[in-house]
Amino acid sequence: MAEAPESITPENPTPEKRLVTESGVAARVVQVIEGAVEGLGYRLVRVKVTSGGNATVQIMVERPDGLCAIEDCEAVSRTISPLLDLDDPVGGAYNLEISSPGIDRPLVRVSDFARWAGYEAKVELARPLDGRKRFRGILGEPDAAMLTVPIDLPDVKEGLPSRIVLPLADLAEAHLVLTDDLIRESLRRGGPPDEDADGPEEDEEPEEEAAPQVRFIPAPKRPKPKADRPVKAKSSAKPAKGPGPRKPVITKANRLKDRDSFH
């Protein structure tokens, strides 16, 4: 089986890049958290943001071996929650959900296709190939240059090729299909190593997939802008004084009249 580079190992300190990237709000979330997730030794799988009355930011992470336990989700949540609170890439209240990729996981790196060669998957391309974008079939191993991956299509019409070589550069979306074989293999990989000389204990169960760690993030409180008060126009001109009451005119006749009134 072809071996693709792993993320953050002594042999490969540079994290393996994803083939699928987000856009819009999800892309802003990735910019905030991706470095912190990789710094903890995990790989970011996918970020999905659903809007509406109950907005959710779903973040899928995993260890380099493809597994993820509850403790891993809790560690990631504790690290990235303050970053999201500070940068606020969503711009409102939302539920933060940290989870493992799950059994029918997305395939976002070349190493994902290499690790799950031989299992059924759904693949969608960004550009049509032979007149179609969507394919469903059994994955083959990526080529040596890690540029293409073959997929064997079931029930093809006579005269049409049963194997299509998909260019990974045109990958839009891909995920495994939940089958009995996939479930058995996922449980086996989540259990104790095959080289364990003692073998698994009778009461030992495979490592469980991590349940999503959900946290509600309230909308950030921002100071309300003060309402503009109307400014009264000031006038430098003083109001003109009116004529006012006229002063009485004192005449000689009035003085004689006033004198007679006192006698």
TILUM-937164 format. One record per residue (C-alpha): residue in one letter; x, y, z; residue number from 1. Coordinates in steps of 0.1 Angstrom, whole numbers, plus 2048, in hexadecimal, padded with zeros to 3 digits. Each point is the difference from the previous one (the first is absolute). Example, Ala and Ser with C-alpha at 12.3 -4.5 7.8 and 13.67 -1.06 7.14 Angstrom:
+---+-----+-----+-----+-----+
! r !   X !   Y !   Z !   k !
+---+-----+-----+-----+-----+
! A ! 87B ! 7D3 ! 84E !   1 !
! S ! 80E ! 822 ! 7F9 !   2 !
+---+-----+-----+-----+-----+
//
This chain:
+---+-----+-----+-----+-----+
! r !   X !   Y !   Z !   k !
+---+-----+-----+-----+-----+
! M ! 800 ! 800 ! 800 !   1 !
! A ! 80D ! 822 ! 7F7 !   2 !
! E ! 80A ! 815 ! 81E !   3 !
! A ! 7F8 ! 825 ! 800 !   4 !
! P ! 811 ! 819 ! 817 !   5 !
! E ! 7F3 ! 802 ! 823 !   6 !
! S ! 7FB ! 821 ! 813 !   7 !
! I ! 819 ! 80D ! 819 !   8 !
! T ! 818 ! 7E3 ! 806 !   9 !
! P ! 825 ! 801 ! 806 !  10 !
! E ! 805 ! 7F3 ! 7DD !  11 !
! N ! 7E8 ! 819 ! 7F1 !  12 !
! P ! 7FE ! 820 ! 815 !  13 !
! T ! 7EB ! 812 ! 7E5 !  14 !
! P ! 7DB ! 7F8 ! 803 !  15 !
! E ! 7F0 ! 7EF ! 7E2 !  16 !
! K ! 7EA ! 819 ! 7EE !  17 !
! R ! 7DB ! 7F9 ! 7FA !  18 !
! L ! 7F3 ! 7FC ! 7DD !  19 !
! V ! 7DE ! 80F ! 809 !  20 !
! T ! 7FE ! 823 ! 80E !  21 !
! E ! 7E3 ! 815 ! 80E !  22 !
! S ! 7F1 ! 821 ! 7F6 !  23 !
! G ! 7EE ! 81D ! 810 !  24 !
! V ! 7FB ! 7FE ! 826 !  25 !
! A ! 80F ! 7DD ! 802 !  26 !
! A ! 820 ! 80C ! 7F0 !  27 !
! R ! 803 ! 81C ! 819 !  28 !
! V ! 7FC ! 7E6 ! 81C !  29 !
! V ! 81C ! 7EB ! 7F0 !  30 !
! Q ! 817 ! 81E ! 800 !  31 !
! V ! 7FB ! 805 ! 825 !  32 !
! I ! 803 ! 7DC ! 80D !  33 !
! E ! 815 ! 7EC ! 7E7 !  34 !
! G ! 822 ! 809 ! 80E !  35 !
! A ! 7F5 ! 7F9 ! 824 !  36 !
! V ! 7F1 ! 7DE ! 7F6 !  37 !
! E ! 821 ! 7F6 ! 7EF !  38 !
! G ! 814 ! 80E ! 81D !  39 !
! L ! 7EF ! 7E7 ! 817 !  40 !
! G ! 80A ! 7E3 ! 7E8 !  41 !
! Y ! 7DE ! 7FB ! 7F0 !  42 !
! R ! 7F4 ! 803 ! 7DC !  43 !
! L ! 7E3 ! 816 ! 7F6 !  44 !
! V ! 7E8 ! 7EC ! 7EB !  45 !
! R ! 7E3 ! 818 ! 7F8 !  46 !
! V ! 7EE ! 81F ! 80C !  47 !
! K ! 7DB ! 804 ! 7F8 !  48 !
! V ! 7EA ! 81D ! 80A !  49 !
! T ! 7DA ! 7FE ! 800 !  50 !
! S ! 7ED ! 821 ! 804 !  51 !
! G ! 7DD ! 807 ! 80A !  52 !
! G ! 7EE ! 802 ! 821 !  53 !
! N ! 818 ! 7E7 ! 810 !  54 !
! A ! 822 ! 806 ! 7F0 !  55 !
! T ! 81A ! 7E5 ! 804 !  56 !
! V ! 825 ! 7FF ! 7F9 !  57 !
! Q ! 80A ! 7DB ! 7FB !  58 !
! I ! 826 ! 7F9 ! 802 !  59 !
! M ! 80D ! 7DD ! 7F8 !  60 !
! V ! 823 ! 7F7 ! 80D !  61 !
! E ! 814 ! 7E0 ! 802 !  62 !
! R ! 822 ! 7F3 ! 80C !  63 !
! P ! 81A ! 7F8 ! 7E5 !  64 !
! D ! 7F6 ! 7DC ! 802 !  65 !
! G ! 7DC ! 809 ! 7F7 !  66 !
! L ! 7F1 ! 7FA ! 822 !  67 !
! C ! 7F0 ! 818 ! 818 !  68 !
! A ! 7F4 ! 7FB ! 824 !  69 !
! I ! 7EB ! 815 ! 817 !  70 !
! E ! 81F ! 80D ! 811 !  71 !
! D ! 80E ! 80C ! 7DE !  72 !
! C ! 7E0 ! 814 ! 7F9 !  73 !
! E ! 801 ! 810 ! 823 !  74 !
! A ! 825 ! 80A ! 7FB !  75 !
! V ! 7F8 ! 811 ! 7DF !  76 !
! S ! 7E1 ! 811 ! 80E !  77 !
! R ! 813 ! 80F ! 81D !  78 !
! T ! 81B ! 80E ! 7E9 !  79 !
! I ! 7EB ! 80E ! 7E4 !  80 !
! S ! 7E2 ! 80E ! 813 !  81 !
! P ! 813 ! 81F ! 80D !  82 !
! L ! 80D ! 806 ! 7DD !  83 !
! L ! 7DD ! 800 ! 7F2 !  84 !
! D ! 7F4 ! 816 ! 81C !  85 !
! L ! 81B ! 819 ! 7F8 !  86 !
! D ! 7FF ! 801 ! 7DA !  87 !
! D ! 7DA ! 7FA ! 7FD !  88 !
! P ! 801 ! 7F3 ! 7DC !  89 !
! V ! 7DB ! 7F6 ! 801 !  90 !
! G ! 7F2 ! 822 ! 80C !  91 !
! G ! 7E4 ! 7F3 ! 816 !  92 !
! A ! 7F5 ! 7E5 ! 818 !  93 !
! Y ! 806 ! 7DC ! 7F6 !  94 !
! N ! 806 ! 7DD ! 80D !  95 !
! L ! 824 ! 7F4 ! 7FD !  96 !
! E ! 802 ! 7DA ! 7F9 !  97 !
! I ! 821 ! 7EE ! 801 !  98 !
! S ! 7FE ! 7DC ! 7F3 !  99 !
! S ! 813 ! 7E3 ! 7F0 ! 100 !
! P ! 7FC ! 7FB ! 7DA ! 101 !
! G ! 7EA ! 7E1 ! 807 ! 102 !
! I ! 800 ! 7DF ! 7ED ! 103 !
! D ! 7F2 ! 80D ! 7E0 ! 104 !
! R ! 81A ! 81C ! 802 ! 105 !
! P ! 809 ! 81B ! 7E7 ! 106 !
! L ! 81F ! 7F9 ! 7EB ! 107 !
! V ! 813 ! 821 ! 7FE ! 108 !
! R ! 825 ! 7F6 ! 7FD ! 109 !
! V ! 813 ! 7E8 ! 7E9 ! 110 !
! S ! 808 ! 7EB ! 81F ! 111 !
! D ! 7DB ! 7FB ! 806 ! 112 !
! F ! 7FC ! 7F1 ! 7DD ! 113 !
! A ! 81F ! 7EA ! 806 ! 114 !
! R ! 7F4 ! 7F5 ! 822 ! 115 !
! W ! 7DE ! 7F6 ! 7F4 ! 116 !
! A ! 808 ! 7F1 ! 7DE ! 117 !
! G ! 7EA ! 7E1 ! 7FA ! 118 !
! Y ! 7E1 ! 810 ! 810 ! 119 !
! E ! 7E2 ! 810 ! 7F0 ! 120 !
! A ! 7FE ! 826 ! 7FE ! 121 !
! K ! 7ED ! 81C ! 7EF ! 122 !
! V ! 815 ! 819 ! 7EE ! 123 !
! E ! 7F5 ! 821 ! 7F1 ! 124 !
! L ! 817 ! 815 ! 7E9 ! 125 !
! A ! 800 ! 825 ! 7FB ! 126 !
! R ! 802 ! 7FB ! 7DA ! 127 !
! P ! 7EF ! 7E5 ! 7EB ! 128 !
! L ! 814 ! 7E1 ! 7F5 ! 129 !
! D ! 7F2 ! 7ED ! 7E3 ! 130 !
! G ! 7E0 ! 814 ! 803 ! 131 !
! R ! 7FA ! 7FA ! 825 ! 132 !
! K ! 80B ! 80E ! 822 ! 133 !
! R ! 7F3 ! 7E6 ! 818 ! 134 !
! F ! 80E ! 7DD ! 804 ! 135 !
! R ! 7F9 ! 7E3 ! 818 ! 136 !
! G ! 816 ! 7E1 ! 802 ! 137 !
! I ! 81D ! 7EE ! 810 ! 138 !
! L ! 81F ! 815 ! 805 ! 139 !
! G ! 822 ! 7F5 ! 7F3 ! 140 !
! E ! 822 ! 80C ! 80C ! 141 !
! P ! 80C ! 823 ! 7F6 ! 142 !
! D ! 81B ! 801 ! 7E6 ! 143 !
! A ! 825 ! 804 ! 80A ! 144 !
! A ! 7FF ! 826 ! 7FA ! 145 !
! M ! 7E1 ! 803 ! 816 ! 146 !
! L ! 7ED ! 812 ! 7E4 ! 147 !
! T ! 7E5 ! 7E7 ! 7F6 ! 148 !
! V ! 7EB ! 7E5 ! 810 ! 149 !
! P ! 7ED ! 7E4 ! 7ED ! 150 !
! I ! 7DD ! 7F6 ! 808 ! 151 !
! D ! 7EF ! 7E0 ! 7F4 ! 152 !
! L ! 7DC ! 807 ! 7F6 ! 153 !
! P ! 7E6 ! 7E4 ! 805 ! 154 !
! D ! 7E5 ! 7F7 ! 7E6 ! 155 !
! V ! 80E ! 815 ! 7E3 ! 156 !
! K ! 7F0 ! 7FD ! 7DE ! 157 !
! E ! 811 ! 7EA ! 7E6 ! 158 !
! G ! 81B ! 812 ! 7ED ! 159 !
! L ! 806 ! 81A ! 81C ! 160 !
! P ! 820 ! 7FE ! 816 ! 161 !
! S ! 7FA ! 7F1 ! 823 ! 162 !
! R ! 81E ! 812 ! 80E ! 163 !
! I ! 804 ! 826 ! 800 ! 164 !
! V ! 81F ! 812 ! 80A ! 165 !
! L ! 7F6 ! 81F ! 814 ! 166 !
! P ! 817 ! 81F ! 802 ! 167 !
! L ! 803 ! 809 ! 824 ! 168 !
! A ! 807 ! 825 ! 7F7 ! 169 !
! D ! 7DB ! 802 ! 7F5 ! 170 !
! L ! 7F2 ! 7F0 ! 81F ! 171 !
! A ! 7E2 ! 813 ! 80E ! 172 !
! E ! 7F3 ! 7E7 ! 81A ! 173 !
! A ! 805 ! 7DB ! 809 ! 174 !
! H ! 7F6 ! 7E9 ! 81C ! 175 !
! L ! 7FE ! 7DB ! 808 ! 176 !
! V ! 7DF ! 7ED ! 7FC ! 177 !
! L ! 7F4 ! 7EF ! 820 ! 178 !
! T ! 802 ! 7DA ! 7FA ! 179 !
! D ! 804 ! 7E2 ! 816 ! 180 !
! D ! 823 ! 7FB ! 7F3 ! 181 !
! L ! 809 ! 824 ! 809 ! 182 !
! I ! 7F1 ! 7FD ! 823 ! 183 !
! R ! 813 ! 7E0 ! 807 ! 184 !
! E ! 821 ! 810 ! 7F4 ! 185 !
! S ! 7FA ! 820 ! 813 ! 186 !
! L ! 7FB ! 7EC ! 820 ! 187 !
! R ! 81E ! 7EB ! 7FA ! 188 !
! R ! 816 ! 81F ! 7FA ! 189 !
! G ! 7F2 ! 810 ! 820 ! 190 !
! G ! 809 ! 7E2 ! 815 ! 191 !
! P ! 822 ! 7F3 ! 80D ! 192 !
! P ! 81D ! 7FC ! 7E7 ! 193 !
! D ! 802 ! 7E0 ! 7ED ! 194 !
! E ! 824 ! 7FA ! 80B ! 195 !
! D ! 7F5 ! 7FE ! 824 ! 196 !
! A ! 80F ! 7DF ! 80B ! 197 !
! D ! 7E7 ! 7FA ! 81C ! 198 !
! G ! 7E2 ! 809 ! 7EA ! 199 !
! P ! 7E2 ! 814 ! 80B ! 200 !
! E ! 7F1 ! 7FA ! 821 ! 201 !
! E ! 7DE ! 7EF ! 800 ! 202 !
! D ! 7EE ! 81E ! 810 ! 203 !
! E ! 814 ! 81A ! 7EC ! 204 !
! E ! 7EC ! 813 ! 7E6 ! 205 !
! P ! 80C ! 814 ! 7E2 ! 206 !
! E ! 806 ! 825 ! 806 ! 207 !
! E ! 7DE ! 812 ! 7FC ! 208 !
! E ! 7FB ! 81C ! 7E8 ! 209 !
! A ! 800 ! 821 ! 813 ! 210 !
! A ! 7DE ! 80E ! 806 ! 211 !
! P ! 7FD ! 825 ! 7F5 ! 212 !
! Q ! 80B ! 819 ! 81A ! 213 !
! V ! 7E6 ! 81C ! 7FE ! 214 !
! R ! 804 ! 823 ! 80F ! 215 !
! F ! 7E9 ! 81E ! 7FB ! 216 !
! I ! 812 ! 820 ! 7F6 ! 217 !
! P ! 7EA ! 81F ! 807 ! 218 !
! A ! 802 ! 81D ! 7E9 ! 219 !
! P ! 81B ! 819 ! 80B ! 220 !
! K ! 7F4 ! 81E ! 813 ! 221 !
! R ! 807 ! 820 ! 7EE ! 222 !
! P ! 7FA ! 823 ! 80E ! 223 !
! K ! 7E1 ! 810 ! 7F1 ! 224 !
! P ! 807 ! 820 ! 7ED ! 225 !
! K ! 7F4 ! 81F ! 812 ! 226 !
! A ! 7E2 ! 811 ! 7F0 ! 227 !
! D ! 809 ! 822 ! 7F1 ! 228 !
! R ! 7F0 ! 81C ! 813 ! 229 !
! P ! 7F3 ! 81D ! 7EB ! 230 !
! V ! 817 ! 81E ! 803 ! 231 !
! K ! 7EF ! 821 ! 806 ! 232 !
! A ! 80D ! 81B ! 7EA ! 233 !
! K ! 80F ! 81C ! 812 ! 234 !
! S ! 7FB ! 823 ! 7F3 ! 235 !
! S ! 819 ! 81C ! 809 ! 236 !
! A ! 7E7 ! 81B ! 7F7 ! 237 !
! K ! 7ED ! 80E ! 81D ! 238 !
! P ! 7DB ! 803 ! 7FC ! 239 !
! A ! 7F5 ! 824 ! 7F8 ! 240 !
! K ! 7F0 ! 812 ! 81D ! 241 !
! G ! 7DC ! 80B ! 7FB ! 242 !
! P ! 7F4 ! 823 ! 807 ! 243 !
! G ! 7F3 ! 7F6 ! 822 ! 244 !
! P ! 7E8 ! 815 ! 815 ! 245 !
! R ! 802 ! 825 ! 7FB ! 246 !
! K ! 80B ! 816 ! 81D ! 247 !
! P ! 7E5 ! 818 ! 80B ! 248 !
! V ! 805 ! 824 ! 7F7 ! 249 !
! I ! 7FF ! 817 ! 81E ! 250 !
! T ! 7F0 ! 821 ! 7F8 ! 251 !
! K ! 7F8 ! 81F ! 816 ! 252 !
! A ! 7DB ! 7F7 ! 7FF ! 253 !
! N ! 807 ! 7DD ! 80D ! 254 !
! R ! 815 ! 80E ! 81D ! 255 !
! L ! 7E4 ! 818 ! 80A ! 256 !
! K ! 7E7 ! 7E3 ! 7FE ! 257 !
! D ! 815 ! 7EB ! 817 ! 258 !
! R ! 805 ! 81C ! 819 ! 259 !
! D ! 7DB ! 806 ! 802 ! 260 !
! S ! 7F9 ! 7DB ! 807 ! 261 !
! F ! 814 ! 801 ! 820 ! 262 !
! H ! 7EB ! 81C ! 80F ! 263 !
+---+-----+-----+-----+-----+
//
